[in-house]
């Protein structure tokens, strides 16, 4: 389940960045319910997948410099197996 929670957090992070609703880092971590260091690890993860993420000090928000699509495809068999194991 930890893996799925991580993916959910990445999806929320992506959504907030796309909508420029992150706020300053201290507000962003509160929205996500994670630590500041975890936030920057997640940002680095997205960057590893090609996202160009910057921070605008005037608007106090993170944003994508170029369009980026974060999409995770999980085969139904894996998801079904995870749900059955609960």
C-alpha positions as CSV (number, residue, x, y, z in Angstrom):
1,X,0.0,0.0,0.0
2,X,2.9,2.3,0.6
3,X,3.6,2.4,-3.2
4,X,0.0,3.4,-3.9
5,X,0.1,6.1,-1.3
6,X,3.2,7.5,-2.9
7,X,1.5,7.5,-6.3
8,X,-1.5,9.3,-4.9
9,X,0.8,11.9,-3.3
10,X,2.6,12.4,-6.7
11,X,-0.8,12.8,-8.4
12,X,-1.9,15.4,-5.9
13,X,1.4,17.2,-6.2
14,X,1.1,17.2,-10.0
15,X,-2.5,18.5,-9.8
16,X,-1.5,21.4,-7.5
17,X,1.5,22.3,-9.6
18,X,-0.6,22.3,-12.8
19,X,-3.2,24.5,-11.3
20,X,-0.6,26.8,-9.7
21,X,-2.2,26.2,-6.3
22,X,0.9,25.1,-4.4
23,X,1.6,28.2,-2.4
24,X,4.9,28.7,-0.7
25,X,6.8,25.4,0.3
26,X,5.6,25.6,3.9
27,X,1.9,25.8,2.7
28,X,2.5,23.2,0.0
29,X,3.7,20.6,2.6
30,X,0.6,21.3,4.7
31,X,-1.7,20.7,1.7
32,X,0.1,17.4,1.0
33,X,0.6,16.3,4.7
34,X,4.3,15.6,4.2
35,X,7.6,17.0,5.3
36,X,9.5,19.6,3.4
37,X,12.3,17.2,2.6
38,X,9.7,14.7,1.3
39,X,8.2,17.4,-0.9
40,X,11.6,18.1,-2.6
41,X,12.2,14.3,-3.0
42,X,8.8,14.1,-4.8
43,X,9.7,17.1,-7.0
44,X,13.0,15.4,-7.9
45,X,11.1,12.3,-8.8
46,X,8.9,14.2,-11.2
47,X,12.0,15.9,-12.6
48,X,13.6,12.4,-13.1
49,X,10.6,11.7,-15.4
50,X,11.2,14.9,-17.4
51,X,9.1,17.5,-15.6
52,X,10.7,21.0,-15.6
53,X,9.5,22.5,-12.3
54,X,10.3,26.0,-11.1
55,X,9.3,28.2,-8.3
56,X,7.9,31.7,-8.8
57,X,8.8,33.8,-5.8
58,X,6.4,36.6,-6.6
59,X,3.4,34.3,-7.0
60,X,4.7,32.0,-4.3
61,X,4.0,28.8,-6.3
62,X,5.6,26.0,-8.1
63,X,4.8,25.6,-11.8
64,X,5.7,23.5,-14.8
65,X,8.0,25.4,-17.3
66,X,6.7,23.2,-20.1
67,X,3.6,21.1,-20.4
68,X,4.0,17.9,-18.5
69,X,1.7,14.9,-18.2
70,X,2.0,12.6,-15.2
71,X,0.2,9.4,-15.9
72,X,0.5,6.1,-14.1
73,X,-1.0,3.0,-15.6
74,X,-1.4,0.0,-13.2
75,X,-2.6,-3.2,-14.7
76,X,-5.9,-4.4,-13.3
77,X,-4.3,-7.7,-12.1
78,X,-1.9,-5.9,-9.9
79,X,-4.5,-3.6,-8.5
80,X,-6.9,-6.5,-7.9
81,X,-4.2,-8.5,-6.1
82,X,-3.5,-5.5,-3.8
83,X,-7.1,-5.0,-2.9
84,X,-7.6,-8.7,-2.2
85,X,-4.6,-8.7,0.2
86,X,-6.2,-6.2,2.7
